[in-house]
Amino acid sequence: MKLVMTLLVRDHAEIIDANIAFHLNAGVDFVVVTDNRSVDGTTDILESYAREGVVHLIREPSDKFLQDEWITRMARLAAAEFGADWVINADTDEFWWPRGESLKSVLAEIPERYGVVRALWRHFPPRPDDGRFFAERMTVRMAPHVAVTSPLSQYVANAESEKSAHRADPTVFRRDKHLFTMSSRRLVPLRGWYPIEVLHFPLRTEEQCARKYLGHVQAGRPLAYQERAVDAYQVGKMQEFYSSLVVDDATLNRGVEDGSLVIDTRLRDALRALRVESGQHPFALPSGDRNLLSFPKPDLVDEMIYAADAALLDEATVVRLQARLDRIETEINSLRLTRRAKLRWKITHLLGRR
């Protein structure tokens, strides 16, 4: 089996080394990257990995953020040009953690009739910035029941197709965060099972937070919490906004006690194992066919807790779908009322003329 990961990046120099090294040691064989107008040194880092033969770099100069188009291009390249059997379309702030020996080993267990398998979100909120690397500081994650449906939260539980691995297909295309193929039977989703966790570190520093949300707004159709961040930035209150999201020690202690926060040092420990003192990159790449990371098999207690978290994710998805249906029903009723009002006015007007 060959596993290819795709990444869409812009100005991620502080995290791109860790992302690529981690996934190559977790079972990914090759990475296809689209670099859109980076100016912080990200391009130089990617070029060095390309010279080592583990990255295919696409330089995208467009000032329009065509996310669906670029992800579609990379996913098709993975299948048609790089011989992928499975493809992970990831973001740079995500670390895909297999609940098994490696990413390839858990994907190998997927029955042939299924073409899409979803991953379970694990959101890590920002911690006080003391100058250390983000993975050293951010060792606490949100419990899945926290703000699972609130549109004002950047930690919403999510089961969308963008957080899924799929069988490689040269006809695949992405639209509105969902994956399709020319034959819908090719990407039949496997529901109710999440063999991979996505350790998600969306906000790491105040500067990165402002850059991230400004970029989302400029790309169009921002979410509510992104608009709040931009509003704060425009009135000079970005520091206050970011500080409201940071989990300080007092908040951490309360959260651990009430179950809303969970200590999770997995990424920190994995990156410590890969850290090298000297060399071209700060983290070691696999040596031959041997990965430098090992992933412990979950025990029975962990599996039970994980099953409960997965069930909560499914419930959150149902809640959001019901809310979406309610909004559609309200809009339809509004249109009906408008049409009735117009019809009533026409009838009254005609009767008045008579």
C-alpha positions in Angstrom: 0.0 0.0 0.0 1.1 3.5 -0.8 -0.2 6.4 1.3 0.1 10.0 0.1 -0.8 13.1 2.0 -1.7 16.5 0.5 -1.1 19.9 2.2 -2.1 23.4 1.3 0.2 25.9 3.0 0.9 29.6 3.3 3.4 31.0 5.8 3.7 27.9 8.0 7.4 27.9 8.6 7.1 27.4 12.3 5.2 24.1 12.0 5.8 22.6 8.5 8.9 20.7 9.6 7.1 19.0 12.4 4.1 18.1 10.3 6.0 16.5 7.4 8.5 14.6 9.7 5.7 13.3 11.9 3.5 12.0 9.1 6.4 10.4 7.2 7.2 8.5 10.4 3.6 7.7 11.0 3.1 5.8 7.7 2.8 8.4 5.0 5.1 7.6 2.0 5.0 10.9 0.1 3.6 14.4 0.5 2.1 16.6 -2.3 2.2 20.3 -1.2 0.7 23.4 -2.7 2.5 26.5 -1.5 0.3 29.6 -2.0 2.4 32.8 -1.8 4.5 32.0 1.3 7.0 34.7 2.3 8.2 33.5 5.7 10.6 30.8 4.6 8.1 28.0 4.1 9.0 27.6 0.5 12.7 27.1 1.3 11.8 24.4 3.8 9.6 22.6 1.3 12.2 22.8 -1.4 14.7 21.0 0.8 12.2 18.2 1.4 11.6 18.1 -2.4 15.3 17.6 -3.0 15.2 14.6 -0.6 12.5 13.1 -2.7 9.7 13.0 -0.1 7.7 16.1 -1.3 6.3 17.2 -4.6 6.0 21.0 -4.4 3.5 23.0 -6.4 4.1 26.8 -6.3 0.7 28.5 -6.6 1.0 32.3 -7.2 -2.7 33.1 -7.4 -4.0 35.8 -5.1 -7.4 34.1 -5.1 -7.8 31.3 -2.6 -9.1 28.5 -4.7 -9.0 25.8 -2.0 -11.3 23.2 -3.6 -9.6 23.5 -6.9 -6.1 23.1 -5.5 -7.0 20.2 -3.2 -8.7 18.4 -6.1 -5.5 18.9 -8.2 -3.3 17.4 -5.5 -5.6 14.5 -4.8 -5.7 13.6 -8.4 -2.0 13.9 -8.7 -1.6 11.5 -5.8 -3.6 8.9 -7.6 -2.5 9.4 -11.2 1.2 10.4 -10.8 2.4 9.1 -7.5 0.7 5.7 -7.3 -1.3 6.3 -4.1 -3.7 3.7 -2.8 -5.0 6.0 0.0 -4.9 9.8 0.3 -5.1 12.0 3.3 -6.0 15.7 2.6 -4.6 17.3 5.7 -4.0 20.8 7.0 -0.6 21.9 8.4 -2.0 22.3 11.9 -3.2 18.7 12.0 -1.3 15.6 13.1 -3.1 12.4 12.1 -2.6 9.9 14.9 -3.4 6.2 14.1 -5.1 4.0 16.6 -2.9 1.1 15.5 0.6 0.4 14.4 0.7 3.1 11.7 -1.6 5.1 9.4 -1.1 2.5 6.7 -1.9 -0.4 9.0 -5.3 1.0 10.1 -6.2 1.9 6.5 -5.3 -1.6 5.3 -8.1 -3.0 7.6 -10.8 -1.0 5.7 -13.1 -3.4 3.8 -12.7 -3.0 0.0 -16.3 -1.8 -0.5 -15.6 1.3 1.5 -13.6 4.3 0.1 -13.8 6.9 2.8 -12.9 6.7 6.5 -13.4 9.6 8.9 -11.0 10.8 11.6 -11.9 12.1 15.1 -11.1 15.7 16.0 -8.9 16.4 19.0 -8.7 20.2 19.5 -5.8 21.7 21.5 -6.4 25.3 22.7 -3.5 27.8 23.0 -1.5 27.9 26.2 0.5 30.9 27.4 3.3 31.7 25.0 6.6 31.4 26.9 8.7 31.2 23.7 8.9 27.4 23.6 7.9 25.3 20.6 4.1 25.0 20.3 4.1 21.2 21.0 6.0 21.7 24.2 3.4 24.2 25.5 0.1 22.8 24.1 -0.4 19.6 26.0 -4.0 20.0 26.9 -7.0 19.3 24.7 -10.7 20.1 24.8 -13.1 17.3 25.9 -15.4 16.5 23.0 -18.5 17.6 24.8 -17.3 21.2 25.0 -19.0 23.6 22.5 -19.8 20.8 20.2 -22.4 22.7 18.2 -21.7 26.4 18.9 -21.0 28.4 15.7 -19.0 30.8 17.9 -16.5 28.2 18.8 -13.4 27.2 16.8 -13.5 23.8 18.5 -16.7 22.5 17.0 -16.9 18.7 16.7 -16.7 17.9 13.1 -17.4 14.8 10.9 -17.1 16.6 7.6 -15.4 14.9 4.6 -12.4 17.2 4.8 -11.2 15.3 7.9 -11.2 11.9 6.2 -8.9 9.6 4.3 -10.1 8.3 0.9 -9.0 5.7 -1.6 -7.0 7.2 -4.4 -9.0 8.0 -7.5 -7.9 10.2 -10.5 -11.5 11.4 -10.9 -11.9 12.7 -7.4 -13.0 16.3 -6.9 -13.7 18.5 -3.8 -16.6 20.9 -3.5 -17.7 22.7 -0.4 -15.5 20.6 1.8 -16.9 17.3 0.5 -15.3 14.7 -1.7 -16.9 13.3 -4.9 -15.9 11.1 -7.8 -17.3 10.5 -11.2 -18.6 7.3 -9.8 -20.3 7.8 -6.4 -19.8 4.1 -5.6 -16.0 4.6 -5.5 -16.0 6.6 -2.3 -18.6 4.9 -0.1 -18.1 6.2 3.4 -17.5 3.9 6.3 -19.6 5.3 9.1 -19.4 4.9 12.9 -15.7 4.0 13.0 -12.9 6.4 13.5 -9.5 4.6 13.4 -7.5 7.8 13.3 -7.5 10.8 15.6 -6.6 14.3 14.3 -4.6 16.2 16.9 -5.5 19.8 15.9 -3.5 22.9 16.9 -5.3 25.7 15.1 -4.1 28.6 17.3 -0.5 28.7 18.5 0.5 32.4 18.9 -1.2 35.8 18.8 0.5 36.7 15.5 -0.4 33.4 13.9 -4.0 33.7 15.1 -4.4 37.1 13.5 -2.8 35.9 10.3 -5.0 32.8 10.1 -8.3 34.5 10.6 -7.5 37.5 8.4 -6.7 34.9 5.7 -10.1 33.2 6.2 -12.0 36.4 5.9 -10.1 37.5 2.8 -10.9 34.1 1.2 -14.7 34.8 1.7 -17.6 33.4 3.7 -15.9 33.6 7.1 -17.4 31.8 10.1 -18.8 33.8 13.1 -15.7 33.3 15.4 -13.4 34.3 12.5 -15.4 37.6 12.0 -15.1 38.2 15.8 -11.3 37.9 15.5 -11.0 40.2 12.6 -13.3 42.8 14.3 -11.0 42.7 17.3 -7.9 43.1 15.1 -9.4 46.1 13.3 -10.0 48.0 16.6 -6.6 47.1 18.1 -7.9 44.5 20.5 -6.4 41.4 19.0 -4.3 40.8 22.2 -7.5 40.8 24.3 -9.3 38.5 21.9 -6.4 36.0 21.8 -6.0 36.1 25.6 -9.6 35.1 26.0 -8.8 31.9 24.2 -5.6 31.0 26.1 -5.9 28.3 28.7 -3.8 29.6 31.7 -2.8 27.4 34.6 -5.9 28.2 36.7 -8.2 27.5 33.9 -6.3 24.3 33.2 -6.7 23.1 36.8 -10.4 23.8 36.8 -10.9 22.1 33.4 -9.1 19.0 34.4 -11.1 18.8 37.6 -14.5 19.3 35.9 -13.6 17.1 32.9 -13.7 19.8 30.2 -10.0 19.6 29.6 -7.7 16.5 29.1 -3.9 16.4 29.5 -2.5 14.9 26.2 1.2 14.8 25.7 1.3 12.5 22.7 2.5 14.9 20.1 5.0 16.5 22.4 6.5 13.1 23.2 6.5 12.0 19.5 8.3 15.1 18.3 10.8 14.9 21.2 11.6 11.4 19.9 12.2 12.8 16.4 14.2 15.8 17.4 17.8 16.0 16.2 20.5 18.3 17.4 22.1 18.9 14.0 21.2 18.3 10.4 19.2 19.9 7.6 15.9 19.5 9.4 15.0 19.7 13.1 13.2 16.4 13.0 14.5 13.0 11.7 12.9 11.3 8.7 12.3 7.6 8.4 15.4 5.4 7.9 14.8 3.2 5.0 11.6 1.2 5.6 11.8 1.8 9.3 9.6 4.5 10.9 11.1 6.2 14.0 7.7 6.4 15.8 5.7 3.7 17.5 2.0 3.9 18.3 0.8 2.0 21.3 -2.2 -0.2 20.9 -5.2 1.2 22.9 -6.2 -0.8 25.9 -9.8 -1.8 26.7 -10.5 1.3 29.0 -9.1 3.7 26.3 -11.3 2.0 23.7 -14.4 2.4 25.8 -13.7 6.1 26.4 -12.9 6.6 22.7 -16.2 4.9 21.7 -18.1 7.4 23.9 -16.2 10.3 22.3 -17.1 9.0 18.8 -20.7 8.6 19.7 -20.8 12.2 20.9 -19.4 13.3 17.5 -22.2 11.4 15.7 -24.7 13.1 18.0 -23.3 16.5 17.3 -23.5 15.8 13.6 -27.2 14.9 13.9 -27.8 18.1 15.9 -26.2 20.3 13.2 -28.1 18.5 10.4 -31.4 19.1 12.3 -30.5 22.8 12.7 -29.7 23.0 9.0 -33.1 21.4 8.2 -34.9 23.8 10.5 -33.2 26.8 8.7 -34.3 25.4 5.3 -37.8 24.9 6.5 -38.0 28.4 7.9 -36.7 29.8 4.5 -39.3 27.8 2.6 -42.1 28.9 4.8 -40.9 32.5 4.4 -41.0 32.1 0.6 -44.5 30.6 0.8 -45.7 33.5 2.9 -44.2 36.0 0.4 -45.8 34.3 -2.5 -49.2 34.3 -0.7 -48.9 38.0 0.1 -48.1 38.8 -3.5 -51.0 36.7 -4.7 -53.4 38.3 -2.2 -52.3 41.8 -3.3 -52.9 40.9 -7.0 -56.4 39.5 -6.2 -57.3 42.6 -4.2 -55.9 44.9 -6.9 -58.0 43.1 -9.6 -61.2 43.2 -7.5 -60.6 46.9 -6.8 -60.3 47.6 -10.5 -63.5 45.7 -11.2 
